[in-house]
Amino acid sequence: MTDAQTPPASGGRSAAAGHSSGVIATGDRARIEQRTLVVPPGALHAAVPDEAAARLNNLPTPDSPVFKGRDDALAFLRALPSTGTGIVAQSVRGMGGIGKSTLALHHARGHLEAEHGPVWWIEASSNAAVTAGLATLASALNPLHAALPLDEAGEWAVAWLQGRTGWLLIFDNAEEPSDLRPYLGRLSTGQVLVTTRRDLPWNDLGTPLRLDTLIPQTSLAVLQEITGRSGDADATSLAELADELGHLPLALQQAGAYLAQTRTNADTYLTQLRADPAGVLAATAPGDPQQRTIAQLWSVTLSALHDADPHAVQLLRVMAYYAPDSLPRHVLTAALPTPRAVDHALGVLAAYSMITLTDTTVTVHRLVQTVVRTNAPVPIPQPHPRGIRRLLHRTRPTAPPHLSETALTLLHAALPPGSPEDVVTWPDWQKLLPHIQATSKHQPDTADASELATLLGRTAFYLWARGQAAQALPLEEWALQVTEAALGPDHPTTALRLNNLASTLSNLGRHTEALPLGERALEVTETALGPDHPTTAVRLGNLASTLSNLGRHTEALPLKERALEVTEAALGPDHPDTALRLGNLAQNFSNLGRHTEALALEERALEVTEAALGPDHRDTAVRLGNLAATLSALGRHTEALALEERALEVTEAALGPDHPTTALRLGNLASTLSNLRRHTEALPLGERALEVTEAALGPDHPDTALRLGNLARLRQMLSDGERTSPP
């Protein structure tokens, strides 16, 4: 377990925190000194040549080969400019199921056929989804970008597009104008197409292309082609069915698929549809007959699926609690008695067009999910599948879990192994993230609190490791609330949640709010585990770190001394955690002006860390930087310079050029150069440190203010004529 170190006012030391062991069996985060991630050199350039990039696309497979009634709309889109500068984005609007995405897909395929590209499809239902989609484009252009934080990878993709023309971006199912507004003005050298069902003031999208339902003649032609029933004998029944479906393209496609798969005649289907409107109408918008009829359609389809394969209905009901994003198929492996049963059920669902299935993912449309969640449940087989029973560990044998609990248990079992700070696991975490967020919101009061809190806590850890503390914060708060309600205020796991929440608040510069949480976490841990437990040392160190962040260094000192004593007694003098405690104590001495005492501790901390973790480890970079800061405080700037340069080199190799910790190293190196009166060399480093910090943490973060102050002082020195090099 480890604590945190705080940069001094001069822009000095790095933040440090730790990772918990022992009582923290869940893999949740305690504070660590630095969470750093290896980004290999070369990740900043596209690996795909321009010729290949022009053919690059991630277009989904069409739901149906039948596409009718949109000739005018397609011609309108294909007449839009796709090359040059100043191109205005275009929106396609209409209700769910109207065929916006299908139209966009056909336009995109024509764009590729015209040898324009790349063509990239981005699910745009939230700001996070847009960022993830742009990050995926960056990874496709250069796989090394998968190691970057999502925001950085997305910004790289935008910058890459700005330098080229002829490309097409499709933002599909956009929900809020604010999610796209940061990008639309900057993406004006290619074609941007936005599909949305929201009739909001999308001022950046010009005059929208609005889609309406198909005309009756086209609806009939769609059903005839999908079902293969083009004879006059079927025309009347199919036309009546098309009317009942409100001529909605998605409803027509699904009805046609059902008729073709089951060989059911249109009259029978229409009778069932009219007889079973109940159970789904409550989830539809009042006065919207088209939305009502598509809900009726899915009710009928669910009944047919239950007759064909009850497992398929059961699986669909579980998937209704995930996000409408691509779900990795392996999540569902234990959802039914055997993996083969899962594969068969997915095949049945795909045959009825209730899901989109690939060899690695499964996707359920958001409207299907809404209908399935609100429809009266079809009885599912009992007892509960063995695979789920093994995962659930329930104590209620007579009451099967809510299906949302099953969905959450499957996700919990599918979490990547190891620590969420491991960059290798990040692509897997990102695929699961929207499903974790969606499923958690559907949990009933009877859900397993421990499982939910662990899932929330580990997900928050992942977000924090990626530098997204603001996104982690609500999950940390939720995890604490769930844990405290289930286990009580004095449980060690409650202390863990308090600690992690305090850590996240400190990362956001909210130290005053973090302080009482850290105090309570220490009190609970010491009472439960004793004063000499390593976890107690973690809490001591974290509380001391918060006090130091608040400038209360005298109060922090005895806590850090005790944390070192407990850690060294429990883990030995050569353990990395002991080195962390040495470094934290040295920092406190430096904060109190006792630099000579700090120097010996810093030297020992570096020696232990480098021996245990190697010369290129991120923690070694922390020790190098801290030792350099102490040497500078003693006026030994020339010795500090070499350490600062090495610390920056190791950090940038581990985290990349745009990470906040890289900015810290840049600022520290600039300060050392300035101390040597090499202000001209220091200036670009200070400017870059500010740029990186502001981009990563925002204009109002305390670290941004620190960089601004340091840069202002440096510029003042230059303006005063202090441009001489050291003797």
Rosetta blueprint (number, residue, H / E / L):
1 M L
2 T L
3 D L
4 A L
5 Q L
6 T L
7 P L
8 P L
9 A L
10 S L
11 G L
12 G L
13 R L
14 S L
15 A L
16 A L
17 A L
18 G L
19 H L
20 S L
21 S L
22 G L
23 V L
24 I L
25 A L
26 T L
27 G L
28 D L
29 R L
30 A L
31 R L
32 I L
33 E L
34 Q L
35 R L
36 T L
37 L L
38 V L
39 V L
40 P L
41 P L
42 G L
43 A L
44 L L
45 H L
46 A L
47 A L
48 V L
49 P L
50 D H
51 E H
52 A H
53 A H
54 A L
55 R L
56 L L
57 N E
58 N L
59 L L
60 P L
61 T L
62 P L
63 D L
64 S L
65 P L
66 V L
67 F L
68 K L
69 G L
70 R L
71 D H
72 D H
73 A H
74 L H
75 A H
76 F H
77 L H
78 R H
79 A L
80 L L
81 P L
82 S L
83 T L
84 G L
85 T L
86 G L
87 I L
88 V L
89 A L
90 Q E
91 S E
92 V E
93 R E
94 G L
95 M L
96 G L
97 G L
98 I L
99 G L
100 K H
101 S H
102 T H
103 L H
104 A H
105 L H
106 H H
107 H H
108 A H
109 R H
110 G H
111 H H
112 L H
113 E H
114 A L
115 E L
116 H L
117 G L
118 P L
119 V E
120 W E
121 W E
122 I E
123 E E
124 A L
125 S L
126 S L
127 N H
128 A H
129 A H
130 V H
131 T H
132 A H
133 G H
134 L H
135 A H
136 T H
137 L H
138 A H
139 S H
140 A H
141 L H
142 N L
143 P H
144 L H
145 H H
146 A H
147 A H
148 L L
149 P L
150 L H
151 D H
152 E H
153 A H
154 G H
155 E H
156 W H
157 A H
158 V H
159 A H
160 W H
161 L H
162 Q H
163 G L
164 R L
165 T L
166 G L
167 W L
168 L E
169 L E
170 I E
171 F E
172 D E
173 N L
174 A L
175 E L
176 E L
177 P H
178 S H
179 D H
180 L H
181 R H
182 P H
183 Y H
184 L H
185 G L
186 R L
187 L L
188 S L
189 T L
190 G L
191 Q E
192 V E
193 L E
194 V E
195 T E
196 T E
197 R L
198 R L
199 D L
200 L L
201 P L
202 W L
203 N H
204 D H
205 L H
206 G L
207 T L
208 P L
209 L E
210 R E
211 L L
212 D L
213 T L
214 L L
215 I L
216 P H
217 Q H
218 T H
219 S H
220 L H
221 A H
222 V H
223 L H
224 Q H
225 E H
226 I H
227 T H
228 G L
229 R L
230 S L
231 G L
232 D H
233 A H
234 D H
235 A H
236 T H
237 S H
238 L H
239 A H
240 E H
241 L H
242 A H
243 D H
244 E H
245 L L
246 G L
247 H L
248 L L
249 P H
250 L H
251 A H
252 L H
253 Q H
254 Q H
255 A H
256 G H
257 A H
258 Y H
259 L H
260 A H
261 Q H
262 T H
263 R L
264 T L
265 N L
266 A H
267 D H
268 T H
269 Y H
270 L H
271 T H
272 Q H
273 L H
274 R H
275 A H
276 D L
277 P L
278 A L
279 G L
280 V L
281 L H
282 A H
283 A H
284 T L
285 A L
286 P L
287 G L
288 D L
289 P H
290 Q H
291 Q H
292 R H
293 T H
294 I H
295 A H
296 Q H
297 L H
298 W H
299 S H
300 V H
301 T H
302 L H
303 S H
304 A H
305 L H
306 H H
307 D H
308 A H
309 D L
310 P H
311 H H
312 A H
313 V H
314 Q H
315 L H
316 L H
317 R H
318 V H
319 M H
320 A L
321 Y L
322 Y L
323 A L
324 P L
325 D L
326 S L
327 L E
328 P E
329 R H
330 H H
331 V H
332 L H
333 T L
334 A L
335 A L
336 L L
337 P L
338 T L
339 P H
340 R H
341 A H
342 V H
343 D H
344 H H
345 A H
346 L H
347 G H
348 V H
349 L H
350 A H
351 A H
352 Y L
353 S L
354 M L
355 I L
356 T E
357 L E
358 T L
359 D L
360 T L
361 T E
362 V E
363 T E
364 V L
365 H L
366 R H
367 L H
368 V H
369 Q H
370 T H
371 V H
372 V H
373 R H
374 T H
375 N L
376 A L
377 P L
378 V L
379 P L
380 I L
381 P L
382 Q L
383 P L
384 H L
385 P L
386 R H
387 G H
388 I H
389 R H
390 R H
391 L H
392 L H
393 H L
394 R L
395 T L
396 R L
397 P L
398 T L
399 A L
400 P L
401 P L
402 H L
403 L H
404 S H
405 E H
406 T H
407 A H
408 L H
409 T H
410 L H
411 L H
412 H H
413 A H
414 A H
415 L L
416 P L
417 P L
418 G L
419 S L
420 P L
421 E L
422 D L
423 V H
424 V H
425 T H
426 W H
427 P H
428 D H
429 W H
430 Q H
431 K H
432 L H
433 L H
434 P H
435 H H
436 I H
437 Q H
438 A H
439 T H
440 S H
441 K H
442 H L
443 Q L
444 P L
445 D L
446 T L
447 A L
448 D L
449 A H
450 S H
451 E H
452 L H
453 A H
454 T H
455 L H
456 L H
457 G H
458 R H
459 T H
460 A H
461 F H
462 Y H
463 L H
464 W H
465 A H
466 R L
467 G L
468 Q L
469 A H
470 A H
471 Q H
472 A H
473 L H
474 P H
475 L H
476 E H
477 E H
478 W H
479 A H
480 L H
481 Q H
482 V H
483 T H
484 E H
485 A H
486 A H
487 L H
488 G L
489 P L
490 D L
491 H L
492 P H
493 T H
494 T H
495 A H
496 L H
497 R H
498 L H
499 N H
500 N H
501 L H
502 A H
503 S H
504 T H
505 L H
506 S H
507 N H
508 L L
509 G L
510 R L
511 H H
512 T H
513 E H
514 A H
515 L H
516 P H
517 L H
518 G H
519 E H
520 R H
521 A H
522 L H
523 E H
524 V H
525 T H
526 E H
527 T H
528 A H
529 L H
530 G L
531 P L
532 D L
533 H L
534 P H
535 T H
536 T H
537 A H
538 V H
539 R H
540 L H
541 G H
542 N H
543 L H
544 A H
545 S H
546 T H
547 L H
548 S H
549 N H
550 L L
551 G L
552 R L
553 H H
554 T H
555 E H
556 A H
557 L H
558 P H
559 L H
560 K H
561 E H
562 R H
563 A H
564 L H
565 E H
566 V H
567 T H
568 E H
569 A H
570 A H
571 L H
572 G L
573 P L
574 D L
575 H L
576 P H
577 D H
578 T H
579 A H
580 L H
581 R H
582 L H
583 G H
584 N H
585 L H
586 A H
587 Q H
588 N H
589 F H
590 S H
591 N H
592 L L
593 G L
594 R L
595 H H
596 T H
597 E H
598 A H
599 L H
600 A H
601 L H
602 E H
603 E H
604 R H
605 A H
606 L H
607 E H
608 V H
609 T H
610 E H
611 A H
612 A H
613 L H
614 G L
615 P L
616 D L
617 H L
618 R H
619 D H
620 T H
621 A H
622 V H
623 R H
624 L H
625 G H
626 N H
627 L H
628 A H
629 A H
630 T H
631 L H
632 S H
633 A H
634 L L
635 G L
636 R L
637 H H
638 T H
639 E H
640 A H
641 L H
642 A H
643 L H
644 E H
645 E H
646 R H
647 A H
648 L H
649 E H
650 V H
651 T H
652 E H
653 A H
654 A H
655 L H
656 G L
657 P L
658 D L
659 H L
660 P H
661 T H
662 T H
663 A H
664 L H
665 R H
666 L H
667 G H
668 N H
669 L H
670 A H
671 S H
672 T H
673 L H
674 S H
675 N H
676 L L
677 R L
678 R L
679 H H
680 T H
681 E H
682 A H
683 L H
684 P H
685 L H
686 G H
687 E H
688 R H
689 A H
690 L H
691 E H
692 V H
693 T H
694 E H
695 A H
696 A H
697 L H
698 G L
699 P L
700 D L
701 H L
702 P H
703 D H
704 T H
705 A H
706 L H
707 R H
708 L H
709 G H
710 N H
711 L H
712 A H
713 R H
714 L H
715 R H
716 Q H
717 M H
718 L H
719 S H
720 D L
721 G L
722 E L
723 R L
724 T L
725 S L
726 P L
727 P L
